[in-house]
Every structure is written in C-alpha cells, then in structure tokens.
Amino acid sequence: MRKLILALASATVLAGAANAATVYPIDRATILVGSPFDFKVEFDAVVKPEDVKVTVNGQDYEAVFGKKAEFVAEEKGAEDMVLGSALTLRGLTIATAGDYKVEVTAGSETKSVNWDVYGTATEAKAKNIIFLVADGLSVAHRTGARIMSKGMTEGKANGRLAMDDIPPVAFIGTSSTHSIATDSANTMSAYMTGHKSRVNALGVYADRTPASLDDPKVETIAEALRRTTTKSIGIVTTSEVEDATPAAVVSHTRKRADKEQIVGMLFDVKPDVLFGGGSVYFLGKDTPGSKRKDDKDYIAEFKNAGYALATDKTELAALSGSNQDKLLGLFHTANLDVTLDREFLKKGTVDKLPNQPGLVEMTKVALDKLSKNPEGFFLVVEAASVDKMSHPLDWDRALVETIEFDKAVGVAREFAASNPDTLIVVTGDHTHGVGIIGTVDDEKPGDEMRQKVGTYDEAGFPNYEDKNGDGYPDRIDVSRRLFLSANNGPDHYETFRPKLDGPFVPAVQNEAKEYVANEAYKDVPGAVFVQGNIPKDGDTGVHAVDDIVLQAIGPGSEGFRGYMEQSDVYRVLVDAFALGAPKE
Amino acid sequence: MTETHPAFFNRRRMLCALAALPTLALARPALASDTLGFGELYKKFGILGLEFSDKVKRLAGQEVTVKGFMAPPLKAEADFFVLTEIPMSLCPFCSSDADWPDNILVVYLARKQTFVQFNAPIEAQGVLEYGSWIDPDTGFVSQLRLREAAFNTA
C-alpha cells in the first residue's frame, strides 16, 4: 500500500515536471549543413510572446538563425481545443557544421535540445547511387527466396542470389520518434531525410496540430540533390508511386494517405524517371476511376513538363529509346499485381491489365535513361509487395516478390560492374514477424495438414523445380514446400497451401469492427483455425521491430558499419555524394 | 458529442432496425428493377481512366439491384457504405496503407439500416447515379452511387 502511494506521488511529480516545451527538430537530431528545415517550439501552456526566450549556443536565436520566428498565441486541436502557444520558423538553414544547443524557456516551461549539424566530404566518392529497398525485407524472405529459387542439397545452397554477394554492413534500427514500432512512411523517410519521424509521417516531424500539411519539414534527398547538384533522380516501384516508400523520396506530409497531394509533391521535384502504379491520383475528378477531389490533370501536367508517358510493358520498352527529357511510367491504377499473379497464375487484376511490366524491366529502362546524365544519378528501386504480401501472410507471393527484387539487384550489380563509380545499397525499410520453420509435405501420412509439417530432421528439402532456369520455381504448389510462419496476426485459417486463386485474405471485419477469420478458407481440407494475438482491430500481420540488415558495395559503402539508426544511413548517402561539401 | 443516454439510444436504434426489417422485405418489389453486376460497370479499364458501360449509362436514374459485399463503414452512423465486388480484408477508412479498389459503388441509404456482417454477400437496391461526387460530410469521392437505397442479405 505504501508503495502504491509512493508510486502515485511520484507519478504526480512526473506529470508536473512534464510541463516542458517540445522542440523540432528533436534532441539529438542530425542535420545536413545548408539544408533547409522548419524549427518549431510547442509550449504546453498559452504563454506571452515577451516571456519566450530561445537561445542557440547561448546567443539569441535570431542572431544565429538570421530570421525571426512566427509566434502563434493559441494553437488549436480537434474541436478548437487550445493546445498552447507555438513558435515556428520555416525554411531555416545552418551554414556552418557543428554542435548546436537550442534552449527554450517561457514561464515555467523549459526545453533544451542538441543538434549535430554535419558537413560531408569535399569530394564525392560515388557518381551514382542505386538504393534498392524491398519493403518489409526480413531474413526469412532472403532465406526463402534463395531456397525457392536456387534449391539446396545436403544443407548447401545450390546457387547464390544476386544480393548474396553484397556484403552485409550494418544492422539498422527502424524505431520511430513516438514508438519502438514503425511503418514504411517514417522508415523510408528516415533513409531519405536523415531524420526519424512518427508512424505515417513523410519528410516532417509530427507536430500536435491536426492539419497534415503544416508539420515542420526537413529536406528530402531529392530536394538536396536538386539544391546542390545536376544529378538525375529516379523512383521505381511496384506500388502506387504515391505510396509511402516512393513518396518518401520527395514528400512532406504528416499523413501518408495524402496521396492526392503527394502527386503534386512528385511534380514539384520532377524525378527524371518515375515508374510504378497509382494512375488514379493523376486523373482529374471527372475522369471515371479518379481518386482526386480536384480537376487537376497530372497526366497532362507531366507531359507538358517534358515527360514521355508509358502505360504498359510495350510502351515501357519503347521508352528506352526515347530522347525525351523525363520518363513517367504508370502501369496500374493502383499497386502493380505481384509477380506470381502477373507472370504465372494470371490472378488478381491481371485480366484487366494484362501487360504490366515487372520491377526488373522498369529498373533496366530507368538505369538506361538515368545513366545518360554525365553528372550521375540517384535511383530508388522498391519491391513494394514483399511487404504487401507479408501483411496478409501470403508467404509464397512474398517470396516470389523477393526473387524478383533480387533480379533487380542483379541488374544494378551488372550496371555497377561497368560503372564502378556506383554505390549500391540493398536493404529493407522494416521487418515482418516471420520465420521459416521447415516444410509442408503432402506425402506425409494422414489427413491432418498439421501432421504434414516437417520440422528438424523431418523437414528435409523442398522439391521446387526451375527447369526453364528463369530463377522462379516452375510451380509454387509442389508436394514438399517451404513452411513460413508468422509470429503474429489476426484470427485466420492456416491452409498449409499456396493460395492459387489470388492473394490470401486472412481476416475480414465483422459488424463489431473486429477482424475475424475469413470463412472462405474454413473448408480448405486440413485448414486449422489460428487464434490471433494482436488486437482485434488489426486486419493483418504487423511489422516487426527487429533490426533490418543493410548491405552495400561500391564507393562510399565503407560509411555503413555496425548498428546504425535508420536516419544515419542518410548521412552516408549524402557523404558519398558530398552534398554538404564546404562552399568555396 | 451526443447527450443521449446510451442505453436508450441503443434500444431505440435497435427497435427502429427491427421495425424496418419487415417493411424492407415488403418494399422490395420482386424483379421490379434491373440487376447490375460488378463486371458490367465499366467497358474500359485503363491506366488513364475508366469508361462507364453502356448499361450503366442506360440505367442511370433508374432503380437497380447490385450484389456485392459491404465494406466496413466509415462510422456506425454513416448514411452511406461502400459496396465491393469481393470482401475487403483491409479497411481503407481505418488503415492508412489500404486503399479502395477501383470498381466500388457507394450506397446512400434511404433510411438507416443496421450494418451486416461484412463478409456476407448482400443485395443493394437504389437509384443508379454516375459521375464524380464528393460526399459533403466526409469528403469521400465516388464515381458510381445508389441513391435512396436499401439492402438485404442476399
């Protein structure tokens, strides 16, 4: 009892002491010298402007920052609730590298943060960077792709993936500013800005006001490249081009779902190559299929800005010979169908859009175009559906996506072989809670599928075949196949079999807004009910907090080492390009 | 925020729903309306836009019946829901990395109905309308709608 009272007492004291202002960029932020960013102070209380004092390294902030911040007496939250006063200074740049201590006081509120403003090498180490990211890439995806694609005999792989010969150089911590857990928005944003942020946020720190487009911005790598170089920029993805990972290269929003605005942000930066899906956000609202709320026709806008447009595989192939400045490829209204459906099973939306290219073709055309710039390029290649198929626990599709990703890595390595001034980075943005635990063998006795799961010595080796040597298994539904298992998920039925009719839909929502096992799989012979272990409003498997493996090869790759925060990866990229070189 | 006593509110809502059910069954005239399948909504499905089918254009302004699945609604008291061809596993209203399929139909109910289990097939009936529309309350954009609609489990 006494303990409890003490605990209560200390909780109260804590709440009292928590009366501290919040400062963005956050404490321990790392900032590229010369890069514009927004400075914001959020006070818990309404304070008087004359009581606000901000110093930088002991000097008045205006003297150091060279600008006066705007004071907002009362910031409003939902339903006009007063959140407190705020101070905002947009588009600030710090021209000299070094340690900056920012101290803020107003009334009883006080906060002190330290920033590391860093410069880079004077000379660029690399001319080009190819940043290949498989969304959600976990160790199980790599192992599974290798076994499925190359096979295994007596415990040794029968072949190597393209990524197997790129040295793993760092473990990346993916946690976000408000949680150990994370999503593709803040993770890719950390890679592409050098600043960690909050789940769903891109290129901004997540402030407290409800508006999603007013949060304190930080510079993206695309903006840094435009500001300091004449290099080309490419974004290639199998998702919608507005999806979080590709969007992170250019965007500033608290809400990754602002896809309509993200198209505008892509247009502002004008990547030299932009390939993926998501065409419906480019169409004015009166075009059937449009998901825009305005009349903007971004297809026309991009064309007027000098882009050649491709909408299928044939037109993409024709683009490689195009002498137009910039290339826009939109190959789906939404996300591209996954490789297993696109190339083999013809499921998903392949009947409607039968001529979609894959990541490999898109990467080749992108490299062909970007490499024409004598100043070099920065290319992001994303295998989006490793994640998009891992969420619904469709491991067969996720592994085939990983094989496709690996082929794109192969294309990048081939390019680097003849262009050795190219830095290649291969990584994921976050992990999934998945592991390979053995095989499922239809030949094992009995009717119960669970009894056919082989573990330890009983797992043996899968019997996938690749007779045509294309790197993909000829069939996914072989009699002895890999068994992957998620460590989390909603209620669902485990069928122990590949989903040949289309991607797995493990759970559906009921009228109480809870996700329940999808009855469509209940009567699959041998299916067993798997009790979920995440909250019932969770629709699919979730991201893991586990570190990501980062691999790199080429000039500048020596900058990656040991454990790194995801935001530190940016520093290595901009150092390889010398984007913060001292000005003459 | 509503000040209504929760127990009263719930009971009243349920009574309304119960009362509505038999009326609905009666109000549904057998085969009085044309049926429209999800496969019949568009004649062209392209990257640069979809094109409504001749059937959609012909039936606009008329009562039609469409079979599909009720997607999880934006909120329990919404006066519209989204009808999809296949059950939605993700909830685009609740999850920011989920998005709607292209061939959805928005159903504006003539009067409130209790939402059904979302993976059960339903039959919705209402006056067909096409063209871009932004819901004034929610900002939700739709291309195809059923107005003055009601639904039944199929």
Boltz contact constraints between the chains, C-beta under 6 A:
constraints:
  - contact:
      token1: [A, 200]
      token2: [B, 96]
      max_distance: 6.0
  - contact:
      token1: [A, 256]
      token2: [B, 96]
      max_distance: 6.0
  - contact:
      token1: [A, 257]
      token2: [B, 96]
      max_distance: 6.0
  - contact:
      token1: [A, 279]
      token2: [B, 47]
      max_distance: 6.0
  - contact:
      token1: [A, 283]
      token2: [B, 49]
      max_distance: 6.0
  - contact:
      token1: [A, 285]
      token2: [B, 132]
      max_distance: 6.0
  - contact:
      token1: [A, 286]
      token2: [B, 132]
      max_distance: 6.0
  - contact:
      token1: [A, 287]
      token2: [B, 49]
      max_distance: 6.0
  - contact:
      token1: [A, 288]
      token2: [B, 49]
      max_distance: 6.0
  - contact:
      token1: [A, 288]
      token2: [B, 50]
      max_distance: 6.0
  - contact:
      token1: [A, 288]
      token2: [B, 52]
      max_distance: 6.0
  - contact:
      token1: [A, 288]
      token2: [B, 143]
      max_distance: 6.0
  - contact:
      token1: [A, 289]
      token2: [B, 49]
      max_distance: 6.0
  - contact:
      token1: [A, 289]
      token2: [B, 50]
      max_distance: 6.0
  - contact:
      token1: [A, 289]
      token2: [B, 102]
      max_distance: 6.0
  - contact:
      token1: [A, 291]
      token2: [B, 141]
      max_distance: 6.0
  - contact:
      token1: [A, 293]
      token2: [B, 134]
      max_distance: 6.0
  - contact:
      token1: [A, 293]
      token2: [B, 141]
      max_distance: 6.0
  - contact:
      token1: [A, 311]
      token2: [B, 47]
      max_distance: 6.0
  - contact:
      token1: [A, 330]
      token2: [B, 47]
      max_distance: 6.0
  - contact:
      token1: [A, 333]
      token2: [B, 102]
      max_distance: 6.0
  - contact:
      token1: [A, 352]
      token2: [B, 45]
      max_distance: 6.0
  - contact:
      token1: [A, 505]
      token2: [B, 89]
      max_distance: 6.0
  - contact:
      token1: [A, 508]
      token2: [B, 87]
      max_distance: 6.0
  - contact:
      token1: [A, 508]
      token2: [B, 89]
      max_distance: 6.0
  - contact:
      token1: [A, 508]
      token2: [B, 118]
      max_distance: 6.0
  - contact:
      token1: [A, 508]
      token2: [B, 119]
      max_distance: 6.0
  - contact:
      token1: [A, 509]
      token2: [B, 72]
      max_distance: 6.0
  - contact:
      token1: [A, 509]
      token2: [B, 91]
      max_distance: 6.0
  - contact:
      token1: [A, 509]
      token2: [B, 118]
      max_distance: 6.0
  - contact:
      token1: [A, 510]
      token2: [B, 117]
      max_distance: 6.0
  - contact:
      token1: [A, 511]
      token2: [B, 115]
      max_distance: 6.0
  - contact:
      token1: [A, 511]
      token2: [B, 117]
      max_distance: 6.0
  - contact:
      token1: [A, 539]
      token2: [B, 90]
      max_distance: 6.0
